[in-house]
């Protein structure tokens, strides 16, 4: 049997590759294994295909609450991807498939044979792994052949990528939780409690149920988890729903660690975080005598209309005492707090004029915000990153179009 540490490595790496959620695997419908479950254009997805992919996803601890639905969605995507590649006469040979399997295995520090053997012990056939890898390789070839000519990356895009890397956008949530036992002797009672939880219509109702029934340590707090939790730290079913979750929304049941779990979103917020010890800012600082006079406010309004970058701010300093306009470069935590607060709100080329210093209106313009790397990526590397991201986004759109146009029949 595969060791637990190795299995967990497989779960982490393959969960990212499969791009699906976590845990619960319901029993697949009892139908003839080799009968058709769905037809996508000319391709038939059998119950055997579904069972094998479900075993694969279970072995990797991936998949949502409705495993059959997750499997059908993924197999449908792969069917249209294969058709798209076939129409362009694209093929993948056995050597490429073997290399693809070896690449997966290497990510979890296993050889291809070890990986296949480990999956085999969990009931997953080699052909199931090979088909999964083949679909991915075909789609990569198809996307690489058709989409790159539609994508361009400008110098401004590269600058924006540098700025974006220095601004860590993060969404976080407040959750409440209820954990119920899975012991068979409590099954009837737990089923009734689950009905009550799923019928809850408010944070208060969920909280009362947590106090009465939950096994979690948060029971006395009405199931309320005290701290904000970054969305990226949540398990699949929760992180998938977090971006659009409304206060009071309940997710569950989810099998977790020998318990049945329900979660409720209490609040959500997005924060713009700038790591002050790693971000270098270049900005210009212009002092306009007269503070917040009508003339200065009119001048700032004109700047916002006419100035698009730091090189074009100079003319507005003509005739002012020296040095009215200075350019500074410093790490975020080295910048005076009054300037730092204003600059944190700006994107490259934007202007702030909210503070007064010594009777002068302080005009700040952000020239650049860059994350300090141990090895700073080159413009060419950033251009490639932006290019790949845009091609990936186009590929996702194209895939959804192919699915919408496909002839799909369920049996």
C-alpha positions in Angstrom: 0.0 0.0 0.0 1.1 3.5 -0.7 2.4 5.4 2.4 0.2 8.1 3.8 2.7 10.9 3.3 3.1 10.0 -0.4 -0.7 9.7 -0.8 -1.1 13.2 0.7 1.5 14.6 -1.8 -0.5 13.0 -4.6 -3.7 14.6 -3.3 -2.3 18.1 -3.1 -0.7 18.0 -6.6 -3.5 16.3 -8.4 -6.2 18.4 -6.8 -4.6 21.4 -8.4 -4.4 19.6 -11.7 -8.0 18.4 -11.7 -9.4 21.8 -10.6 -12.2 20.3 -8.6 -13.3 20.4 -4.9 -13.0 17.9 -2.0 -14.2 14.8 -0.2 -17.5 13.0 -0.2 -18.1 10.1 -2.7 -21.7 8.9 -2.9 -22.5 5.5 -4.4 -22.8 5.7 -8.2 -26.1 4.5 -9.6 -26.5 0.8 -10.0 -26.5 0.5 -13.7 -24.7 -1.8 -16.1 -21.1 -0.6 -16.0 -20.6 -0.6 -19.8 -23.9 1.0 -20.7 -24.0 4.6 -21.9 -24.6 7.3 -19.3 -24.1 10.3 -21.6 -23.3 10.9 -25.3 -21.3 14.1 -26.2 -21.4 14.6 -29.9 -20.1 11.2 -31.2 -18.4 10.2 -28.0 -20.1 7.9 -25.4 -19.4 8.2 -21.7 -20.2 4.9 -20.0 -21.0 4.1 -16.4 -17.6 2.3 -16.3 -15.9 5.6 -17.3 -17.7 7.4 -14.5 -16.9 4.7 -11.9 -13.2 4.7 -12.8 -12.9 8.5 -12.8 -14.8 8.6 -9.5 -12.3 6.0 -8.0 -9.5 8.2 -9.4 -10.9 11.3 -7.7 -11.6 9.5 -4.5 -8.1 8.1 -4.4 -6.8 11.7 -4.8 -9.4 13.0 -2.2 -10.9 15.4 -4.8 -14.5 15.9 -5.9 -17.5 17.7 -4.6 -20.5 16.6 -2.6 -22.1 15.2 -5.8 -19.3 13.0 -7.2 -21.2 11.7 -10.2 -22.1 15.3 -11.3 -18.4 16.4 -10.9 -17.2 13.4 -12.9 -19.8 13.9 -15.7 -18.8 17.5 -15.9 -15.1 16.7 -16.2 -15.6 13.9 -18.7 -17.9 16.1 -20.8 -15.2 18.8 -20.9 -12.7 16.2 -22.0 -15.0 14.9 -24.7 -15.4 18.3 -26.4 -11.7 19.0 -25.9 -10.9 15.8 -27.8 -13.3 16.6 -30.6 -11.8 20.1 -30.9 -8.3 18.6 -31.2 -9.4 15.9 -33.6 -11.0 18.4 -36.0 -7.5 20.0 -36.2 -5.9 16.7 -36.9 -3.9 16.8 -33.6 -2.7 13.6 -32.0 -0.8 12.5 -28.9 1.4 9.4 -29.2 2.1 6.8 -26.4 5.5 8.4 -25.6 3.9 11.7 -24.9 1.3 10.1 -22.7 4.0 8.2 -20.8 6.0 11.4 -20.3 2.8 13.1 -19.0 2.2 10.3 -16.5 5.9 10.5 -15.4 5.5 14.3 -14.9 2.6 13.8 -12.6 4.5 11.1 -10.7 7.7 13.3 -10.4 5.6 16.0 -8.7 4.9 13.7 -5.8 8.4 12.2 -5.8 7.4 8.9 -7.3 8.2 7.1 -10.5 5.5 6.5 -13.1 5.4 2.8 -12.2 5.1 3.6 -8.5 2.3 6.0 -9.2 0.4 3.6 -11.4 0.8 0.8 -8.9 -0.5 3.0 -6.0 -3.5 4.0 -8.0 -4.1 0.4 -9.0 -4.3 -0.6 -5.3 -7.1 1.8 -5.1 -9.0 0.3 -8.0 -7.9 2.8 -10.7 -6.9 1.3 -14.0 -3.9 2.6 -15.9 -6.1 3.5 -18.9 -8.1 5.9 -16.7 -4.9 7.8 -15.8 -3.7 7.7 -19.4 -7.0 9.0 -20.8 -7.0 11.9 -18.3 -3.4 12.8 -19.3 -4.1 12.4 -23.0 -7.1 14.8 -22.8 -5.0 17.4 -21.1 -2.2 17.1 -23.7 -4.6 17.3 -26.6 -6.2 20.4 -25.2 -2.8 22.0 -24.6 -1.9 21.4 -28.2 -5.2 22.6 -29.6 -5.0 25.8 -27.5 -1.4 26.4 -28.4 -2.2 26.1 -32.1 -5.3 28.3 -32.2 -5.3 30.9 -29.5 -1.9 32.6 -29.2 -2.4 34.7 -32.4 -5.4 36.3 -30.7 -3.3 37.5 -27.7 -0.9 40.5 -27.5 1.0 41.9 -24.5 2.1 45.5 -24.5 4.8 47.3 -22.4 2.0 48.8 -20.4 0.7 45.3 -19.6 4.1 44.3 -18.3 4.3 47.4 -16.1 0.8 46.7 -14.8 1.9 43.1 -14.0 4.7 44.5 -11.9 2.3 46.7 -10.0 -0.2 43.9 -9.5 2.4 41.5 -8.1 3.1 44.1 -5.3 -0.6 44.3 -4.3 -1.8 41.1 -2.7 -5.6 41.1 -3.1 -7.1 38.7 -0.5 -10.6 37.8 0.3 -11.4 36.4 3.8 -14.6 35.2 5.5 -16.1 34.7 8.9 -17.6 31.2 9.4 -19.8 29.3 11.8 -19.6 25.5 12.0 -21.5 22.5 13.1 -19.9 19.0 13.4 -22.1 15.9 13.8 -21.2 12.3 14.5 -21.0 9.6 11.8 -21.5 6.7 14.2 -24.2 4.4 12.9 -26.1 4.3 16.2 -26.8 8.1 15.9 -27.8 7.9 12.2 -31.5 8.5 12.6 -31.1 11.4 15.1 -28.3 13.0 12.9 -30.6 12.8 9.9 -33.2 14.8 11.7 -30.7 17.4 12.9 -29.4 17.7 9.3 -32.9 18.6 8.2 -33.1 21.3 10.8 -29.7 22.7 9.8 -30.6 22.8 6.1 -33.8 24.6 7.0 -32.1 27.3 9.0 -32.8 30.7 7.5 -30.6 33.0 9.6 -27.2 33.2 11.4 -29.1 33.1 14.7 -30.9 29.9 13.9 -27.7 28.2 12.8 -26.0 29.4 16.0 -28.8 27.9 18.2 -28.5 24.6 16.4 -24.7 24.6 16.9 -25.1 25.2 20.7 -27.5 22.3 21.0 -26.0 19.7 18.7 -22.4 20.5 17.5 -19.5 18.4 18.5 -17.0 21.1 17.6 -15.1 23.2 20.2 -16.9 26.3 19.0 -20.2 24.9 20.3 -20.4 27.3 23.3 -19.9 30.2 20.9 -22.8 29.1 18.8 -20.4 27.5 16.2 -18.8 30.9 15.5 -15.2 30.7 14.4 -13.7 33.8 15.9 -11.0 34.6 13.4 -11.2 35.7 9.8 -10.1 32.9 7.4 -8.4 33.6 4.0 -10.4 32.0 1.2 -7.4 30.2 -0.1 -7.2 28.3 3.2 -10.7 26.9 2.8 -11.4 23.3 1.5 -12.8 23.1 -2.0 -16.6 23.2 -1.4 -16.2 26.3 0.7 -13.6 28.2 -1.3 -15.6 27.6 -4.5 -18.7 29.3 -3.0 -16.9 32.0 -1.0 -16.5 34.6 -3.8 -20.3 34.9 -4.2 -21.5 33.7 -0.8 -24.1 35.8 1.0 -24.4 36.2 4.8 -26.3 33.2 6.2 -25.5 30.9 3.3 -25.0 27.3 4.5 -22.7 24.8 2.8 -22.8 21.1 3.6 -23.0 18.3 4.4 -19.2 17.7 4.0 -17.5 14.6 5.5 -14.5 15.7 7.4 -12.3 13.7 9.7 -15.0 11.2 10.7 -17.7 13.9 11.2 -20.4 15.5 9.1 -19.8 19.2 8.8 -21.9 22.2 8.0 -20.6 25.7 7.5 -22.3 29.0 7.4 -20.9 32.2 5.9 -21.4 35.1 8.4 -19.4 37.8 6.5 -17.0 38.3 3.7 -14.5 41.0 2.8 -11.8 41.7 0.2 -8.6 43.5 1.4 -5.8 45.1 -0.6 -2.6 44.1 1.2 0.7 45.7 0.4 3.7 44.1 2.1 5.6 47.2 3.3 9.0 45.5 3.7 9.1 44.1 0.2 7.5 46.7 -2.0 9.5 49.5 -3.6 7.7 52.6 -4.7 8.7 55.3 -7.1 6.6 58.4 -6.8 6.6 62.2 -7.4 5.8 64.7 -4.8 4.7 68.2 -5.8 4.0 71.0 -3.3 1.5 73.7 -4.3 1.6 76.8 -2.1 -1.7 78.0 -0.8 -3.1 74.7 0.6 -6.6 73.7 -0.5 -7.3 76.9 -2.3 -9.8 77.0 -5.2 -6.9 77.7 -7.5 -4.9 74.7 -6.4 -7.9 72.4 -6.5 -8.6 73.5 -10.0 -5.0 72.9 -10.9 -5.2 69.3 -9.5 -8.3 68.7 -11.6 -6.4 69.8 -14.7 -3.5 67.4 -13.8 -5.9 64.5 -13.5 -7.2 65.3 -17.0 -3.9 65.9 -18.7 -1.2 63.9 -16.8 -1.0 60.2 -17.5 2.5 59.4 -16.2 5.2 60.9 -14.1 7.2 62.3 -17.0 4.3 64.7 -17.8 3.9 66.2 -14.3 6.9 68.5 -14.7 5.2 71.4 -16.5 2.9 71.9 -13.5 6.0 72.8 -11.3 7.1 75.7 -13.5 7.4 79.0 -11.6 7.1 77.3 -8.2 9.8 77.6 -5.5 12.7 75.1 -5.7 12.4 72.2 -5.2 8.6 72.0 -5.5 8.7 68.7 -7.5 10.8 65.8 -6.3 10.9 62.1 -7.3 11.5 59.6 -4.6 12.2 55.8 -4.5 11.9 53.8 -1.3 10.5 50.7 0.3 6.9 51.2 1.5 7.9 51.0 5.2 10.5 53.7 4.7 8.1 56.3 3.3 6.5 58.9 5.7 3.2 57.6 7.0 1.1 60.5 5.5 2.5 59.7 2.0 2.3 56.0 2.5 -1.4 56.0 3.3 -2.2 58.0 0.2 0.1 56.0 -2.1 -1.4 52.8 -1.0 -4.7 53.8 -2.6 -3.1 54.7 -6.0 -2.4 52.7 -9.1 0.4 53.7 -11.5 -0.2 57.1 -13.0 -2.9 58.1 -10.5 -2.8 61.3 -8.4 -3.6 62.1 -4.8 -4.0 65.6 -3.3 -5.6 65.0 0.1 -3.0 66.3 2.6 -1.4 69.7 3.4 2.1 70.3 4.6 3.5 73.7 5.8 0.7 75.5 4.0 1.3 73.6 0.8 -1.1 71.1 -0.9 0.7 67.8 -1.3 0.2 66.3 -4.7 1.4 62.7 -5.0 1.7 60.7 -8.2 2.6 57.0 -8.2 5.2 56.2 -10.9 5.8 52.5 -10.1 5.1 49.9 -7.4 7.3 46.8 -7.6 7.7 43.7 -5.5 11.3 43.1 -4.4 12.2 39.6 -5.5 15.4 37.7 -4.6 15.7 37.4 -8.4 13.7 40.2 -10.1 11.8 38.8 -13.1 12.7 40.3 -16.4 10.3 42.1 -18.7 10.4 39.1 -21.0 9.5 36.7 -18.2 6.6 38.9 -17.1 5.5 39.2 -20.7 5.4 35.4 -20.9 3.4 35.2 -17.6 0.8 37.7 -18.8 0.6 36.0 -22.2 0.0 32.5 -20.6 -2.6 33.9 -18.3 -4.5 35.5 -21.1 -4.3 32.4 -23.3 -5.6 30.4 -20.3 -8.6 32.7 -19.9 -9.4 32.5 -23.6 -9.1 28.7 -23.4 -11.7 28.6 -20.6 -14.1 30.8 -22.6 -13.5 28.6 -25.7 -14.2 25.4 -23.7 -17.5 26.8 -22.4 -18.5 27.7 -26.0 -17.7 24.2 -27.2 -19.8 22.7 -24.4 -22.7 25.0 -25.2 -22.5 24.0 -28.9 -22.2 20.3 -28.2 -25.0 17.7 -28.7 -25.3 16.2 -25.2 -27.7 13.4 -24.5 -28.1 11.7 -21.1 -29.4 8.1 -20.8 
